[in-house]
């Protein structure tokens, strides 16, 4: 069996997520049956604002169960987080070199309502893979699986509370770097809006 790269479904994933995809030229398998992890990149994206790093967090519906499979996590629309996220992204990146180029592609994620978090995240992943010119097939787990010899498992490795796997991140121009310095391993949109077609060379 061909080897596969096993990844979680993340919200506007960090650069390290796509670095991993580039490093391993393998089909992607997205985990749908893991128990949802709070305070992870599954609902959290980090961008560079004028005041430093800003976390964008997708709210989810909380049921009675503690251990809910990722595939069953529903997005909450009790307040208009889509408008707030898109406003934050516009404020942070409207003056970046490539924001207008990608704006319409990303804007739809803040106008359409997705029921399930995994569908929302994977739709973004498909767009981003095209945008950074990484051609990979995407499949999904059909049950929770342990990593075997045929799978390279990154489900627990890329996490906001763990050290980044980017040991020597390549620096690139960021909108507020003159004021705040360089922030490594932010959401891939930070790289994409600032570097556009050259983004792949920074992964």
N, C-alpha and C positions, 0 to 999 in steps of 0.2 A: 504493500500500500504506500502511495506517495505521502511524504511528510506534509504536515499541515501546521499553520500558525494559529494557535488558540488565543483569542482576545475577548475582552469584555466589550459591550456596546457602550461607548462613552459619549457624552455631550460635548460637541466641538473639541475633540480630543487634543491633548498636548502634543507638542512637536515630537517628544520621545516616542509616542505611539506610532507615528509615521516613520520615524527613524527605524524602529523595530521592523516595520513592514518592508522598508527598503533593504535593510540588512538581510532579511530572510526572504528570498525570492520564492515564496510558497503560497499556495491557496490559503485564503483566510477562512477560519471557522469562528463564528461569533457565538458566544455562550448565551443561551436563553434560559437555562434551567438552574443556574446558580441562585442561591438566596441573595436577594437584593442587599447591597452593601451601602449603608449610610455614609455620608461624608467622603464619598469617593468621586472619581471623575465620571461616574455613570450619570450624575445629575449636576456636576460642577465643572465650569470652565473658567479659566483665568485669563484676563486680558490686562493690557497696560493702559491705565487711565492717567490723566494729568496728576492725580494724587497718589499714584503708585499702582500696585497690583489690585485689581478688583475681581472678586468672585461673582460669577453669574450662576445662580442655582435654580434649577427647574423644580418647582414644587410637585409633590406626588400625593395621590390620595392614600390616606392611611386607614387600613382596615383593622380588623380585630387580631389578625395573625401577625406574629413577629417575623416569621420566616416565610417570605413570599418569593416564589420564583421570579426572576427578572422578566420573563415573558408576560407575567400577569400584572406588572406594575403599571398603573394608570396615571396619566398626568392630571394634575389638578388645575382647574381654571377658575377657582374661587376668587382670585384677584387677577388683574390684567398684567401678569408677569411678562407676557410676550412684548407688550408695548414698552415696558421698562427695560427689558434686555436689549431690544432693538435700539432704543434711545441711547442706552449706554454704549452700544457698539458704534453707533453713528458718532456720538460725542468723542469717543476714543480714536476713531479711524477716519473720520470724514476728510481729514487733511493728508492722509497717507497716499502714497503714489498710486495704488491700485484699487482703492476701495470702490470707486465708481465702476470699475471694470467688473467686479464680482457682486456688486450691491444687489442687483435684481435676483441673482441666483440664491442668495442667502435670505433675502427679505421674505420670501414665501414661507420660511419656517416660523415667522413671527406674524403671519396672517392666517395660515391654515391651522386647524386644530387637529392634532394627532391624538388618538385615544390612548395609545400605549407608548411608553417611554422607549422601548426597544425599537419600535418602528420609526419614531422620531429620530433617534440617534443613528440608525442604520441608513436612513434616507440622507442624512447629512454626510455620513461616511462615504456613501457612493458619490456624492457631489465632490467632496474634497479629494478623493482618489483621482477623479477625472481632472480636477483643477491642478493638482501637483504632478499629474502625468505618471501615476503609478497604476499599472494595469494588473489587477488581481481579481480572481473569482472570489465570490463570497458565498459561503454556505453557513448553516446553522446547526448547532447541536440538537439532537432529538431526545436527549436525556442528559443528566449530569454525568460527565465522564472524568475520570482521572487521567492525568497526562501519561501517555505511554511513549514508547520509543518512536512512534510515528507522529507524535505531536510535540511541538515546542510551545510551552504553556506560559503565557504572559498575563493570565487573569488576575494575579495578585501582585504583580511586580510594579506596574505603572499606577502609582497611587499618590495623591497629594500629601499624605503624611509620611511618605517614604522618600529616601534620597533618590533624586533623578538618575535614571540610567545613562543620561548624557554626561559623561565624565569631563569632556572637553567640548562644550557646546560652541558652535561657530557663532560669532557675533554678527549682527546685521543692524542696519539702521532702524530704530524705532522712533515713533512720532515724538515721544517725550524723553528720549535718551539724553538730550542736552541738559535737561532738568533733573532727571531721576537716575541716569545711568542705564545700563543694559540689564534687562530681566530675562534670564534663560528659561527655556521650556515652558513658555506660556501656551495658550491654545494655538492650534495651527493657523487660525485666522489672523493672528498677529503677524506671523511670518508671511502668509499669503497676501494680506493687504499691503504690507510694506515691500515685499520683494516680487510679488506676482509670478511671472513665468520662470523666474530664477529660483523659486522656492526650493525646488527639488535638490539643488546643489548645496543647500544648507542642512539637509536632513542627515 
